[in-house]
């Protein structure tokens, strides 16, 4: 007589490999979650540094000022004065 119920000494069709595969799967999931959280935290920190400290606007203003000076639209004295105002 065959009994197809639960045998306490059997681990299913995958055997020991199933347990190792499940462990590796959960380790991979945890590592991916940690990587995503660390990456988003870095991007958030970088965003705050640029935008809350005015560095993004300052960089854009300096680019425009440099272009105007390169085109000859403003003199050197005006360029230096405006550059000092922007970088304060």
N, C-alpha and C positions, 0 to 999 in steps of 0.2 A: 504494500500500500504506500503510495507516494503522497507526501504532504507538502503543498506549495506555500505554506504560511511563513511566518517569521522565524528564522533560525538565529539565535543570539550570536552564533559564531561566524555568521556570514556578513559581509559588508556590501552586498549588492553585486551587480554585474561589473562594476568598475574596480572593485577590490581596493587595494591600498592606493593605487593611482588616483582614484576618485577623491580621496581625502586630501592628497597632495595638490591635485588640481584645484580643489575648492579653496584651499589655503592660499595658493598663489593668486587665484582670482580676487580674493578679498584684499590681499596685500596690494595688488595692482589698483583696485578701486580706491583704497585709502591713499596711495601715493598720488594718484591722479587728482583726487580732491584737494590734497595738500598743495600740489603744484598749481592748481587753478586759484586757490585762495591766496597763495603767495604772489602769483602774477597779478591778480586784480588789485591786491594791496599796493604793489609797487606802482602800478599805473595810476591808482588813485592818489598816491603820495606825489608822484611826478606832476599830475594835473594840478593838485593843490599848490605845489611849489611855484608853478608857472603862473597860474591864474590869480591866486590870492595874494601873491606878492608883486603883482604887476609886471612880471618879467615877460609875459607874452606880448602885452601892449608895448612895452619898452622896446622889445626886439623889432616889432613891426614898425614902430616909429623911427627907429634908427635905420632900418632898411630903406624907408621912404626918404629920409634925410640924406642918406648916402647916394641914392639915385638922383635926387635933385642936385646935389653937389657935383656929381659926375657929369650930369647933363649941362652944368654951367648955369643953372637957374638961380643959384644963390652964391654969394661971395664966401671967401674963406672965413672972414670975421663973423658973418651971419651963421655959417655952418658951425663954427666953434661955439658960439653963444647958444645956439639951439641944442647942440649936442650936450653942453653942460646942463641945460635945463632938463633935458630928457633923462640923463643919468643920475640926477640928484636923488 
